[in-house]
């Protein structure tokens, strides 16, 4: 299963999520940001690669949809509703990510 995590700058939330879930067996992860100055800017190739795309806020989904509409066709996009209030690898952020993401990646 390939997971793409998206936030604004790809420095705190999505980068934390990538680190947390890349340790799970059977999961490949990467992360990106919707802003042009993101550490890893989101592009169509990343969207096409992903099985599930997790965005931290609705604004990320909106920006992604306006720039990559054709690549998003048929993709599962999940908004986690996690505000930009956390530091990289902050325990509260890790716990929140595990709680919100795990139900989507359970082996069926």
MOPAC internal coordinates of N, CA, C and O (Angstrom, degrees):
PM7 1SCF
backbone

  N    0.0000 0     0.00 0     0.00 0    0    0    0
  C    1.4436 1     0.00 0     0.00 0    1    0    0
  C    1.5217 1   108.60 1     0.00 0    2    1    0
  O    1.2310 1   121.05 1   -48.98 1    3    2    1
  N    1.3161 1   115.59 1   131.02 1    3    2    1
  C    1.4709 1   120.76 1  -178.90 1    5    3    2
  C    1.5279 1   110.12 1  -109.11 1    6    5    3
  O    1.2310 1   121.18 1   -58.82 1    7    6    5
  N    1.3378 1   115.34 1   121.18 1    7    6    5
  C    1.4579 1   122.31 1  -176.99 1    9    7    6
  C    1.5169 1   110.50 1  -112.38 1   10    9    7
  O    1.2310 1   121.05 1   -45.10 1   11   10    9
  N    1.3251 1   115.60 1   134.90 1   11   10    9
  C    1.4594 1   122.32 1   174.88 1   13   11   10
  C    1.5213 1   107.52 1  -117.35 1   14   13   11
  O    1.2310 1   120.69 1   -54.71 1   15   14   13
  N    1.3349 1   116.28 1   125.29 1   15   14   13
  C    1.4516 1   122.36 1   177.99 1   17   15   14
  C    1.5210 1   108.82 1  -108.06 1   18   17   15
  O    1.2310 1   120.81 1   -47.62 1   19   18   17
  N    1.3347 1   116.06 1   132.38 1   19   18   17
  C    1.4667 1   121.05 1  -174.08 1   21   19   18
  C    1.5240 1   110.21 1  -128.44 1   22   21   19
  O    1.2310 1   121.39 1   -48.07 1   23   22   21
  N    1.3328 1   114.95 1   131.93 1   23   22   21
  C    1.4655 1   121.15 1   169.57 1   25   23   22
  C    1.5325 1   107.30 1  -137.15 1   26   25   23
  O    1.2310 1   119.72 1    25.51 1   27   26   25
  N    1.3057 1   118.15 1  -154.49 1   27   26   25
  C    1.4616 1   120.33 1  -175.03 1   29   27   26
  C    1.5262 1   111.80 1   -82.01 1   30   29   27
  O    1.2310 1   120.02 1   121.01 1   31   30   29
  N    1.3249 1   117.57 1   -58.99 1   31   30   29
  C    1.4589 1   121.93 1  -173.03 1   33   31   30
  C    1.5298 1   114.46 1  -105.57 1   34   33   31
  O    1.2310 1   120.10 1   172.15 1   35   34   33
  N    1.3279 1   117.41 1    -7.85 1   35   34   33
  C    1.4600 1   121.93 1  -177.80 1   37   35   34
  C    1.5317 1   111.50 1    60.51 1   38   37   35
  O    1.2310 1   121.23 1  -139.20 1   39   38   37
  N    1.3203 1   115.26 1    40.80 1   39   38   37
  C    1.4657 1   119.28 1   179.54 1   41   39   38
  C    1.5223 1   112.50 1  -119.63 1   42   41   39
  O    1.2310 1   119.70 1   148.70 1   43   42   41
  N    1.3230 1   118.18 1   -31.30 1   43   42   41
  C    1.4563 1   120.50 1  -173.43 1   45   43   42
  C    1.5302 1   112.07 1  -118.27 1   46   45   43
  O    1.2310 1   120.22 1   104.79 1   47   46   45
  N    1.3293 1   117.19 1   -75.21 1   47   46   45
  C    1.4685 1   120.47 1  -172.87 1   49   47   46
  C    1.5230 1   113.53 1   -67.38 1   50   49   47
  O    1.2310 1   119.92 1   123.49 1   51   50   49
  N    1.3238 1   117.76 1   -56.51 1   51   50   49
  C    1.4740 1   118.65 1  -176.41 1   53   51   50
  C    1.5243 1   111.47 1   -68.05 1   54   53   51
  O    1.2310 1   120.36 1   144.95 1   55   54   53
  N    1.3099 1   116.92 1   -35.05 1   55   54   53
  C    1.4658 1   119.86 1   178.62 1   57   55   54
  C    1.5343 1   110.31 1   -67.01 1   58   57   55
  O    1.2310 1   120.24 1   141.02 1   59   58   57
  N    1.3387 1   117.14 1   -38.98 1   59   58   57
  C    1.4643 1   120.84 1   174.87 1   61   59   58
  C    1.5227 1   109.86 1   -61.10 1   62   61   59
  O    1.2310 1   120.21 1   132.77 1   63   62   61
  N    1.3247 1   117.21 1   -47.23 1   63   62   61
  C    1.4677 1   121.03 1  -179.33 1   65   63   62
  C    1.5230 1   111.25 1   -58.89 1   66   65   63
  O    1.2310 1   120.76 1   137.61 1   67   66   65
  N    1.3230 1   116.15 1   -42.39 1   67   66   65
  C    1.4697 1   119.76 1   178.03 1   69   67   66
  C    1.5281 1   110.39 1   -58.60 1   70   69   67
  O    1.2310 1   120.36 1   134.73 1   71   70   69
  N    1.3220 1   116.92 1   -45.27 1   71   70   69
  C    1.4598 1   120.91 1  -179.00 1   73   71   70
  C    1.5307 1   111.48 1   -64.76 1   74   73   71
  O    1.2310 1   120.11 1   138.00 1   75   74   73
  N    1.3112 1   117.39 1   -42.00 1   75   74   73
  C    1.4608 1   121.82 1  -177.02 1   77   75   74
  C    1.5274 1   111.12 1   -66.53 1   78   77   75
  O    1.2310 1   120.02 1   132.38 1   79   78   77
  N    1.3301 1   117.57 1   -47.62 1   79   78   77
  C    1.4650 1   120.05 1  -172.30 1   81   79   78
  C    1.5209 1   113.80 1   -88.62 1   82   81   79
  O    1.2310 1   119.67 1   166.88 1   83   82   81
  N    1.3142 1   118.24 1   -13.12 1   83   82   81
  C    1.4674 1   119.74 1   177.56 1   85   83   82
  C    1.5256 1   111.48 1   -70.06 1   86   85   83
  O    1.2310 1   120.20 1   165.12 1   87   86   85
  N    1.3185 1   117.23 1   -14.88 1   87   86   85
  C    1.4635 1   121.88 1   179.23 1   89   87   86
  C    1.5290 1   112.74 1   -83.28 1   90   89   87
  O    1.2310 1   120.18 1   171.23 1   91   90   89
  N    1.3119 1   117.27 1    -8.77 1   91   90   89
  C    1.4697 1   120.81 1  -176.71 1   93   91   90
  C    1.5240 1   110.89 1   -84.70 1   94   93   91
  O    1.2310 1   120.27 1   -42.11 1   95   94   93
  N    1.3304 1   117.08 1   137.89 1   95   94   93
  C    1.4661 1   119.77 1   178.96 1   97   95   94
  C    1.5377 1   111.13 1   -65.11 1   98   97   95
  O    1.2310 1   121.46 1   -39.29 1   99   98   97
  N    1.3170 1   114.82 1   140.71 1   99   98   97
  C    1.4559 1   120.39 1   177.76 1  101   99   98
  C    1.5129 1   114.87 1    78.58 1  102  101   99
  O    1.2310 1   120.32 1  -172.81 1  103  102  101
  N    1.3284 1   116.99 1     7.19 1  103  102  101
  C    1.4683 1   121.47 1  -178.28 1  105  103  102
  C    1.5162 1   109.25 1  -119.28 1  106  105  103
  O    1.2310 1   120.88 1   -48.86 1  107  106  105
  N    1.3145 1   115.91 1   131.14 1  107  106  105
  C    1.4636 1   122.25 1   169.14 1  109  107  106
  C    1.5188 1   106.06 1  -110.94 1  110  109  107
  O    1.2310 1   120.37 1   -41.59 1  111  110  109
  N    1.3286 1   116.90 1   138.41 1  111  110  109
  C    1.4614 1   121.09 1  -177.18 1  113  111  110
  C    1.5140 1   111.25 1  -133.48 1  114  113  111
  O    1.2310 1   122.24 1   -28.39 1  115  114  113
  N    1.2981 1   113.31 1   151.61 1  115  114  113
  C    1.4546 1   120.63 1   165.83 1  117  115  114
  C    1.5195 1   106.69 1  -150.97 1  118  117  115
  O    1.2310 1   120.79 1    -7.39 1  119  118  117
  N    1.3209 1   116.09 1   172.61 1  119  118  117
  C    1.4589 1   119.94 1  -179.46 1  121  119  118
  C    1.5163 1   109.38 1  -145.58 1  122  121  119
  O    1.2310 1   121.55 1   -20.32 1  123  122  121
  N    1.3318 1   114.63 1   159.68 1  123  122  121
  C    1.4616 1   120.92 1  -178.21 1  125  123  122
  C    1.5263 1   108.57 1  -156.89 1  126  125  123
  O    1.2310 1   121.44 1   -10.60 1  127  126  125
  N    1.3241 1   114.85 1   169.40 1  127  126  125
  C    1.4595 1   121.09 1   177.43 1  129  127  126
  C    1.5105 1   111.29 1  -123.62 1  130  129  127
  O    1.2310 1   120.75 1   -29.56 1  131  130  129
  N    1.3231 1   116.16 1   150.44 1  131  130  129
  C    1.4656 1   120.39 1  -178.99 1  133  131  130
  C    1.5237 1   113.08 1   -80.78 1  134  133  131
  O    1.2310 1   119.78 1   163.44 1  135  134  133
  N    1.3193 1   118.02 1   -16.56 1  135  134  133
  C    1.4632 1   121.11 1  -179.72 1  137  135  134
  C    1.5286 1   110.01 1   -81.92 1  138  137  135
  O    1.2310 1   120.82 1   -34.75 1  139  138  137
  N    1.3087 1   116.05 1   145.25 1  139  138  137
  C    1.4706 1   120.07 1  -177.94 1  141  139  138
  C    1.5259 1   112.98 1   -62.63 1  142  141  139
  O    1.2310 1   119.95 1   156.45 1  143  142  141
  N    1.3408 1   117.70 1   -23.55 1  143  142  141
  C    1.4620 1   120.32 1   179.23 1  145  143  142
  C    1.5337 1   112.52 1   -95.22 1  146  145  143
  O    1.2310 1   120.36 1  -166.72 1  147  146  145
  N    1.3227 1   116.92 1    13.28 1  147  146  145
  C    1.4741 1   120.43 1   179.13 1  149  147  146
  C    1.5219 1   110.15 1   -61.55 1  150  149  147
  O    1.2310 1   121.07 1   -27.40 1  151  150  149
  N    1.3291 1   115.56 1   152.60 1  151  150  149
  C    1.4668 1   120.19 1   177.13 1  153  151  150
  C    1.5277 1   110.14 1   -56.21 1  154  153  151
  O    1.2310 1   120.17 1   136.31 1  155  154  153
  N    1.3291 1   117.29 1   -43.69 1  155  154  153
  C    1.4715 1   123.15 1   172.52 1  157  155  154
  C    1.5208 1   105.67 1  -127.29 1  158  157  155
  O    1.2310 1   119.71 1   -77.74 1  159  158  157
  N    1.3354 1   118.17 1   102.26 1  159  158  157
  C    1.4648 1   120.05 1  -179.64 1  161  159  158
  C    1.5330 1   111.31 1   -69.29 1  162  161  159
  O    1.2310 1   121.09 1   -41.07 1  163  162  161
  N    1.3231 1   115.53 1   138.93 1  163  162  161
  C    1.4536 1   121.59 1   178.42 1  165  163  162
  C    1.5259 1   110.08 1   -63.50 1  166  165  163
  O    1.2310 1   120.86 1   -42.30 1  167  166  165
  N    1.3368 1   115.96 1   137.70 1  167  166  165
  C    1.4621 1   120.06 1   175.62 1  169  167  166
  C    1.5266 1   109.78 1  -140.97 1  170  169  167
  O    1.2310 1   121.11 1   -10.54 1  171  170  169
  N    1.3119 1   115.48 1   169.46 1  171  170  169
  C    1.4527 1   121.15 1  -177.57 1  173  171  170
  C    1.5061 1   113.94 1   -62.25 1  174  173  171
  O    1.2310 1   120.09 1   147.03 1  175  174  173
  N    1.2983 1   117.44 1   -32.97 1  175  174  173
  C    1.4688 1   121.45 1   179.60 1  177  175  174
  C    1.5333 1   111.32 1   -63.42 1  178  177  175
  O    1.2310 1   120.44 1   138.45 1  179  178  177
  N    1.3290 1   116.77 1   -41.55 1  179  178  177
  C    1.4688 1   120.54 1   177.61 1  181  179  178
  C    1.5244 1   110.71 1   -64.63 1  182  181  179
  O    1.2310 1   120.39 1   138.67 1  183  182  181
  N    1.3145 1   116.85 1   -41.33 1  183  182  181
  C    1.4617 1   120.98 1   179.39 1  185  183  182
  C    1.5235 1   110.04 1   -62.52 1  186  185  183
  O    1.2310 1   120.31 1   134.08 1  187  186  185
  N    1.3050 1   117.02 1   -45.92 1  187  186  185
  C    1.4609 1   121.00 1   179.97 1  189  187  186
  C    1.5328 1   111.44 1   -63.52 1  190  189  187
  O    1.2310 1   120.00 1   146.00 1  191  190  189
  N    1.3210 1   117.61 1   -34.00 1  191  190  189
  C    1.4621 1   122.85 1  -179.33 1  193  191  190
  C    1.5335 1   111.60 1   -66.39 1  194  193  191
  O    1.2310 1   119.99 1   143.46 1  195  194  193
  N    1.3205 1   117.62 1   -36.54 1  195  194  193
  C    1.4659 1   122.70 1  -169.74 1  197  195  194
  C    1.5250 1   113.49 1   -76.00 1  198  197  195
  O    1.2310 1   121.61 1   -36.09 1  199  198  197
  N    1.3509 1   114.52 1   143.91 1  199  198  197
  C    1.4609 1   121.10 1   169.70 1  201  199  198
  C    1.5303 1   110.30 1   -85.38 1  202  201  199
  O    1.2310 1   120.81 1   139.10 1  203  202  201
  N    1.3243 1   116.06 1   -40.90 1  203  202  201
  C    1.4656 1   122.13 1   177.01 1  205  203  202
  C    1.5277 1   107.81 1  -133.06 1  206  205  203
  O    1.2310 1   121.10 1   -43.33 1  207  206  205
  N    1.3291 1   115.50 1   136.67 1  207  206  205
  C    1.4604 1   121.55 1   177.38 1  209  207  206
  C    1.5210 1   107.92 1  -112.52 1  210  209  207
  O    1.2310 1   120.81 1   -54.99 1  211  210  209
  N    1.3203 1   116.06 1   125.01 1  211  210  209
  C    1.4610 1   121.99 1   177.66 1  213  211  210
  C    1.5223 1   108.46 1  -108.32 1  214  213  211
  O    1.2310 1   120.60 1   -58.82 1  215  214  213
  N    1.3285 1   116.46 1   121.18 1  215  214  213
  C    1.4660 1   120.95 1   174.86 1  217  215  214
  C    1.5193 1   107.82 1  -105.96 1  218  217  215
  O    1.2310 1   120.63 1   -30.71 1  219  218  217
  N    1.3129 1   116.40 1   149.29 1  219  218  217
  C    1.4522 1   120.26 1  -176.95 1  221  219  218
  C    1.5346 1   112.24 1   -80.11 1  222  221  219
  O    1.2310 1   120.40 1   145.84 1  223  222  221
  N    1.3393 1   116.85 1   -34.16 1  223  222  221
  C    1.4600 1   121.13 1  -177.69 1  225  223  222
  C    1.5289 1   109.73 1  -139.22 1  226  225  223
  O    1.2310 1   120.70 1   -20.33 1  227  226  225
  N    1.3326 1   116.26 1   159.67 1  227  226  225
  C    1.4657 1   120.68 1   179.49 1  229  227  226
  C    1.5190 1   112.48 1   -58.24 1  230  229  227
  O    1.2310 1   120.43 1   143.89 1  231  230  229
  N    1.3223 1   116.79 1   -36.11 1  231  230  229
  C    1.4641 1   119.83 1  -179.21 1  233  231  230
  C    1.5283 1   110.78 1   -60.00 1  234  233  231
  O    1.2310 1   119.86 1   147.58 1  235  234  233
  N    1.3024 1   117.87 1   -32.42 1  235  234  233
  C    1.4688 1   120.95 1   178.00 1  237  235  234
  C    1.5289 1   110.24 1   -67.52 1  238  237  235
  O    1.2310 1   120.65 1   139.23 1  239  238  237
  N    1.3183 1   116.37 1   -40.77 1  239  238  237
  C    1.4672 1   120.66 1   178.20 1  241  239  238
  C    1.5283 1   110.48 1   -64.74 1  242  241  239
  O    1.2310 1   120.49 1   138.48 1  243  242  241
  N    1.3243 1   116.66 1   -41.52 1  243  242  241
  C    1.4605 1   121.34 1   179.38 1  245  243  242
  C    1.5233 1   111.28 1   -63.43 1  246  245  243
  O    1.2310 1   120.27 1   132.89 1  247  246  245
  N    1.3249 1   117.10 1   -47.11 1  247  246  245
  C    1.4670 1   120.61 1   179.41 1  249  247  246
  C    1.5216 1   111.18 1   -63.83 1  250  249  247
  O    1.2310 1   120.62 1   139.02 1  251  250  249
  N    1.3132 1   116.43 1   -40.98 1  251  250  249
  C    1.4576 1   121.09 1   179.78 1  253  251  250
  C    1.5329 1   109.94 1   -64.10 1  254  253  251
  O    1.2310 1   120.58 1   135.71 1  255  254  253
  N    1.3131 1   116.50 1   -44.29 1  255  254  253
  C    1.4669 1   120.91 1  -178.61 1  257  255  254
  C    1.5313 1   111.75 1   -64.66 1  258  257  255
  O    1.2310 1   120.20 1   144.07 1  259  258  257
  N    1.3171 1   117.23 1   -35.93 1  259  258  257
  C    1.4687 1   118.89 1  -179.05 1  261  259  258
  C    1.5267 1   111.97 1   -73.39 1  262  261  259
  O    1.2310 1   119.81 1   150.58 1  263  262  261
  N    1.3190 1   117.97 1   -29.42 1  263  262  261
  C    1.4657 1   120.91 1  -177.46 1  265  263  262
  C    1.5262 1   114.12 1   -95.42 1  266  265  263
  O    1.2310 1   120.10 1   155.54 1  267  266  265
  N    1.3364 1   117.41 1   -24.46 1  267  266  265
  C    1.4667 1   120.34 1  -172.67 1  269  267  266
  C    1.5267 1   112.37 1  -132.07 1  270  269  267
  O    1.2310 1   120.57 1  -140.99 1  271  270  269
  N    1.3088 1   116.51 1    39.01 1  271  270  269
  C    1.4611 1   121.00 1  -174.68 1  273  271  270
  C    1.5300 1   112.74 1   -54.38 1  274  273  271
  O    1.2310 1   119.76 1   133.13 1  275  274  273
  N    1.3147 1   118.06 1   -46.87 1  275  274  273
  C    1.4686 1   119.88 1  -176.02 1  277  275  274
  C    1.5361 1   111.93 1   -67.63 1  278  277  275
  O    1.2310 1   119.58 1   143.67 1  279  278  277
  N    1.3195 1   118.40 1   -36.33 1  279  278  277
  C    1.4654 1   120.86 1   179.52 1  281  279  278
  C    1.5338 1   111.98 1   -72.42 1  282  281  279
  O    1.2310 1   120.38 1   156.11 1  283  282  281
  N    1.3339 1   116.88 1   -23.89 1  283  282  281
  C    1.4635 1   120.84 1  -178.29 1  285  283  282
  C    1.5191 1   113.11 1   -83.18 1  286  285  283
  O    1.2310 1   119.98 1   172.61 1  287  286  285
  N    1.3055 1   117.65 1    -7.39 1  287  286  285
  C    1.4637 1   121.22 1  -177.97 1  289  287  286
  C    1.5355 1   110.54 1   -55.77 1  290  289  287
  O    1.2310 1   120.86 1   -64.40 1  291  290  289
  N    1.3286 1   115.97 1   115.60 1  291  290  289
  C    1.4601 1   120.99 1   178.64 1  293  291  290
  C    1.5212 1   115.26 1    83.35 1  294  293  291
  O    1.2310 1   119.65 1   178.89 1  295  294  293
  N    1.3125 1   118.27 1    -1.11 1  295  294  293
  C    1.4709 1   121.38 1   179.97 1  297  295  294
  C    1.5227 1   110.67 1   -81.89 1  298  297  295
  O    1.2310 1   121.12 1   -36.13 1  299  298  297
  N    1.3162 1   115.46 1   143.87 1  299  298  297
  C    1.4576 1   120.36 1   174.67 1  301  299  298
  C    1.5210 1   108.42 1   -86.22 1  302  301  299
  O    1.2310 1   121.18 1   -59.60 1  303  302  301
  N    1.3301 1   115.34 1   120.40 1  303  302  301
  C    1.4631 1   121.58 1   179.55 1  305  303  302
  C    1.5255 1   107.60 1  -120.29 1  306  305  303
  O    1.2310 1   121.02 1   -55.04 1  307  306  305
  N    1.3286 1   115.66 1   124.96 1  307  306  305
  C    1.4579 1   121.95 1  -177.38 1  309  307  306
  C    1.5250 1   109.03 1  -117.10 1  310  309  307
  O    1.2310 1   120.66 1   -54.45 1  311  310  309
  N    1.3287 1   116.34 1   125.55 1  311  310  309
  C    1.4631 1   120.68 1   174.89 1  313  311  310
  C    1.5220 1   108.42 1   -91.96 1  314  313  311
  O    1.2310 1   120.82 1   -58.69 1  315  314  313
  N    1.3252 1   116.03 1   121.31 1  315  314  313
  C    1.4636 1   121.74 1  -176.81 1  317  315  314
  C    1.5250 1   113.27 1   -85.28 1  318  317  315
  O    1.2310 1   119.71 1   161.87 1  319  318  317
  N    1.3265 1   118.15 1   -18.13 1  319  318  317
  C    1.4584 1   120.72 1   179.74 1  321  319  318
  C    1.5150 1   113.41 1    64.62 1  322  321  319
  O    1.2310 1   120.61 1  -137.58 1  323  322  321
  N    1.3279 1   116.45 1    42.42 1  323  322  321
  C    1.4671 1   121.40 1   179.96 1  325  323  322
  C    1.5267 1   108.72 1  -108.95 1  326  325  323
  O    1.2310 1   120.13 1   -68.48 1  327  326  325
  N    1.3428 1   117.35 1   111.52 1  327  326  325
  C    1.4636 1   120.61 1  -178.13 1  329  327  326
  C    1.5302 1   112.46 1   -71.42 1  330  329  327
  O    1.2310 1   121.12 1   -14.34 1  331  330  329
  N    1.3040 1   115.47 1   165.66 1  331  330  329
  C    1.4644 1   122.31 1  -178.30 1  333  331  330
  C    1.5349 1   109.88 1   -83.09 1  334  333  331
  O    1.2310 1   121.45 1  -116.32 1  335  334  333
  N    1.3252 1   114.84 1    63.68 1  335  334  333
  C    1.4683 1   121.28 1  -176.45 1  337  335  334
  C    1.5253 1   113.00 1  -119.60 1  338  337  335
  O    1.2310 1   120.03 1  -166.53 1  339  338  337
  N    1.3188 1   117.55 1    13.47 1  339  338  337
  C    1.4614 1   120.57 1  -171.34 1  341  339  338
  C    1.5258 1   111.54 1  -127.45 1  342  341  339
  O    1.2310 1   121.26 1   -26.89 1  343  342  341
  N    1.3190 1   115.19 1   153.11 1  343  342  341
  C    1.4597 1   122.30 1   174.06 1  345  343  342
  C    1.5250 1   108.91 1   -88.98 1  346  345  343
  O    1.2310 1   120.95 1   -16.33 1  347  346  345
  N    1.3216 1   115.79 1   163.67 1  347  346  345
  C    1.4538 1   121.62 1   177.76 1  349  347  346
  C    1.5333 1   110.15 1   -58.88 1  350  349  347
  O    1.2310 1   120.64 1   -51.47 1  351  350  349
  N    1.3292 1   116.39 1   128.53 1  351  350  349
  C    1.4673 1   124.96 1   179.06 1  353  351  350
  C    1.5302 1   113.78 1    59.55 1  354  353  351
  O    1.2310 1   119.81 1  -159.87 1  355  354  353
  N    1.3202 1   117.97 1    20.13 1  355  354  353
  C    1.4621 1   121.08 1   175.62 1  357  355  354
  C    1.5291 1   108.51 1   -60.44 1  358  357  355
  O    1.2310 1   119.77 1   -48.71 1  359  358  357
  N    1.3323 1   118.05 1   131.29 1  359  358  357
  C    1.4697 1   120.12 1  -176.64 1  361  359  358
  C    1.5364 1   114.48 1   -52.69 1  362  361  359
  O    1.2310 1   119.91 1   141.81 1  363  362  361
  N    1.3197 1   117.77 1   -38.19 1  363  362  361
  C    1.4716 1   119.94 1   178.83 1  365  363  362
  C    1.5274 1   111.06 1   -64.99 1  366  365  363
  O    1.2310 1   120.18 1   143.30 1  367  366  365
  N    1.3186 1   117.27 1   -36.70 1  367  366  365
  C    1.4671 1   121.41 1   177.41 1  369  367  366
  C    1.5213 1   110.42 1   -68.68 1  370  369  367
  O    1.2310 1   120.22 1   136.13 1  371  370  369
  N    1.3180 1   117.18 1   -43.87 1  371  370  369
  C    1.4683 1   121.19 1   178.68 1  373  371  370
  C    1.5208 1   109.99 1   -58.58 1  374  373  371
  O    1.2310 1   120.16 1   133.77 1  375  374  373
  N    1.3281 1   117.30 1   -46.23 1  375  374  373
  C    1.4618 1   121.60 1   179.79 1  377  375  374
  C    1.5293 1   111.43 1   -62.49 1  378  377  375
  O    1.2310 1   120.55 1   136.68 1  379  378  377
  N    1.3136 1   116.55 1   -43.32 1  379  378  377
  C    1.4622 1   121.48 1   179.26 1  381  379  378
  C    1.5261 1   111.18 1   -62.56 1  382  381  379
  O    1.2310 1   120.43 1   135.59 1  383  382  381
  N    1.3198 1   116.78 1   -44.41 1  383  382  381
  C    1.4586 1   121.10 1   177.85 1  385  383  382
  C    1.5295 1   111.00 1   -61.79 1  386  385  383
  O    1.2310 1   120.46 1   133.96 1  387  386  385
  N    1.3212 1   116.74 1   -46.04 1  387  386  385
  C    1.4657 1   119.89 1  -179.85 1  389  387  386
  C    1.5266 1   110.77 1   -60.92 1  390  389  387
  O    1.2310 1   120.13 1   138.55 1  391  390  389
  N    1.3091 1   117.37 1   -41.45 1  391  390  389
  C    1.4629 1   121.57 1  -179.92 1  393  391  390
  C    1.5251 1   111.66 1   -65.58 1  394  393  391
  O    1.2310 1   120.47 1   137.41 1  395  394  393
  N    1.3238 1   116.71 1   -42.59 1  395  394  393
  C    1.4678 1   120.55 1  -173.90 1  397  395  394
  C    1.5273 1   113.87 1   -84.10 1  398  397  395
  O    1.2310 1   119.43 1   148.52 1  399  398  397
  N    1.3119 1   118.69 1   -31.48 1  399  398  397
  C    1.4664 1   121.47 1  -175.04 1  401  399  398
  C    1.5253 1   112.40 1   -89.90 1  402  401  399
  O    1.2310 1   120.10 1   141.31 1  403  402  401
  N    1.3264 1   117.41 1   -38.69 1  403  402  401
  C    1.4702 1   121.37 1  -173.40 1  405  403  402
  C    1.5314 1   114.26 1   -50.81 1  406  405  403
  O    1.2310 1   118.83 1   137.43 1  407  406  405
  N    1.3468 1   119.84 1   -42.57 1  407  406  405
  C    1.4745 1   117.68 1   179.85 1  409  407  406
  C    1.5383 1   114.22 1   -59.10 1  410  409  407
  O    1.2310 1   119.90 1   154.85 1  411  410  409
  N    1.3092 1   117.79 1   -25.15 1  411  410  409
  C    1.4698 1   121.30 1  -179.02 1  413  411  410
  C    1.5173 1   113.29 1   -83.61 1  414  413  411
  O    1.2310 1   120.59 1   165.18 1  415  414  413
  N    1.3169 1   116.48 1   -14.82 1  415  414  413
  C    1.4726 1   118.74 1  -175.07 1  417  415  414
  C    1.5185 1   112.97 1  -117.33 1  418  417  415
  O    1.2310 1   120.11 1  -166.84 1  419  418  417
  N    1.3097 1   117.40 1    13.16 1  419  418  417
  C    1.4627 1   120.46 1   176.87 1  421  419  418
  C    1.5259 1   109.04 1   -63.97 1  422  421  419
  O    1.2310 1   120.39 1   -41.21 1  423  422  421
  N    1.3020 1   116.85 1   138.79 1  423  422  421
  C    1.4600 1   121.47 1   177.41 1  425  423  422
  C    1.5211 1   107.96 1   -69.81 1  426  425  423
  O    1.2310 1   121.51 1   -49.70 1  427  426  425
  N    1.3301 1   114.71 1   130.30 1  427  426  425
  C    1.4675 1   118.85 1  -176.65 1  429  427  426
  C    1.4790 1   111.59 1  -107.86 1  430  429  427
  O    1.2310 1   120.10 1   180.00 1  431  430  429

